[in-house]
């Protein structure tokens, strides 16, 4: 089974990953379960996963204006997120701000 997980890059997820608890957040497909996420993260990042929690975030209903002033209602997509807790001492470089190099500024 091919699985694609996307690291959730937000201020809240960076804060959770950088603190002592080591919780990393990923956006996963709706058909995955905890066991799939655990094995995939362990193989991809070569870390030891101790716990996986999954939540489904319901899409918000939003109003937007179309041409001629008519308001339409749309719904954002539902998102399934996985909160992965690693063994103490393990880190994922994507979430570690010290490991990510800043791009070098060139002359304009």
C-alpha positions as CSV (number, residue, x, y, z in Angstrom):
1,X,0.0,0.0,0.0
2,X,1.4,3.4,-1.0
3,X,0.8,6.0,1.6
4,X,1.4,9.7,1.4
5,X,1.6,11.8,4.5
6,X,2.2,15.5,4.7
7,X,3.8,17.2,7.7
8,X,1.4,19.8,9.1
9,X,3.3,23.1,9.2
10,X,1.7,25.4,11.6
11,X,2.8,27.4,14.7
12,X,0.9,25.0,17.0
13,X,2.6,21.9,15.5
14,X,6.0,23.4,15.6
15,X,5.5,24.3,19.3
16,X,4.3,20.7,20.1
17,X,7.3,19.2,18.3
18,X,9.9,21.5,19.8
19,X,8.8,21.0,23.4
20,X,9.7,18.0,25.6
21,X,6.7,15.9,24.5
22,X,7.8,15.4,20.9
23,X,4.4,15.2,19.2
24,X,4.5,15.6,15.4
25,X,1.4,16.4,13.3
26,X,0.7,14.9,9.8
27,X,-2.1,15.2,7.3
28,X,-3.0,11.6,6.2
29,X,-5.5,10.1,3.7
30,X,-9.0,9.3,5.0
31,X,-8.5,5.6,4.5
32,X,-5.5,5.1,6.8
33,X,-5.5,3.9,10.3
34,X,-3.1,4.2,13.3
35,X,-1.1,1.1,12.4
36,X,-0.4,2.2,8.9
37,X,0.7,5.7,10.1
38,X,3.0,4.1,12.7
39,X,4.8,1.7,10.3
40,X,5.1,4.4,7.6
41,X,6.6,7.0,9.9
42,X,9.0,4.5,11.4
43,X,10.3,3.4,8.0
44,X,10.4,6.9,6.4
45,X,12.1,8.8,9.2
46,X,13.9,5.9,11.0
47,X,12.5,6.8,14.4
48,X,10.5,4.8,17.1
49,X,6.9,5.7,17.4
50,X,5.3,5.3,20.8
51,X,1.8,6.6,20.2
52,X,-0.5,7.7,17.4
53,X,-3.7,9.6,17.8
54,X,-6.0,10.4,14.8
55,X,-8.6,13.1,14.5
56,X,-10.9,14.2,11.6
57,X,-11.3,17.9,11.2
58,X,-14.7,18.7,9.6
59,X,-14.6,21.2,6.8
60,X,-16.0,24.7,7.5
61,X,-18.9,26.2,5.6
62,X,-17.9,29.4,4.0
63,X,-19.8,32.1,2.1
64,X,-18.3,33.9,-0.8
65,X,-19.6,36.4,-3.3
66,X,-19.8,35.6,-7.0
67,X,-20.3,38.0,-9.9
68,X,-23.2,40.4,-9.7
69,X,-23.3,40.3,-5.9
70,X,-24.8,36.9,-5.4
71,X,-23.6,35.0,-2.3
72,X,-22.8,31.3,-2.6
73,X,-22.1,28.8,0.1
74,X,-19.3,26.3,-0.1
75,X,-17.7,23.7,2.2
76,X,-14.0,23.1,2.7
77,X,-12.8,19.5,2.6
78,X,-12.6,17.4,5.7
79,X,-9.0,16.7,6.9
80,X,-7.7,13.7,8.7
81,X,-4.7,14.5,11.0
82,X,-2.4,12.1,12.8
83,X,-0.6,13.1,16.0
84,X,2.5,11.0,16.3
85,X,4.5,10.8,19.6
86,X,8.1,9.7,19.3
87,X,10.4,8.0,21.8
88,X,12.4,10.5,23.9
89,X,15.5,11.5,22.0
90,X,14.1,10.9,18.5
91,X,13.4,13.9,16.3
92,X,12.2,14.5,12.8
93,X,14.3,17.0,10.8
94,X,11.4,18.5,9.0
95,X,10.0,19.9,12.3
96,X,13.3,20.8,13.8
97,X,14.1,24.5,13.1
98,X,17.8,24.0,13.9
99,X,18.2,21.3,11.3
100,X,16.5,23.2,8.5
101,X,18.9,25.5,6.7
102,X,17.8,28.9,5.7
103,X,18.1,29.8,2.1
104,X,21.0,32.0,1.2
105,X,20.2,35.5,0.1
106,X,21.7,36.4,-3.3
107,X,22.3,39.7,-4.9
108,X,19.3,41.3,-6.7
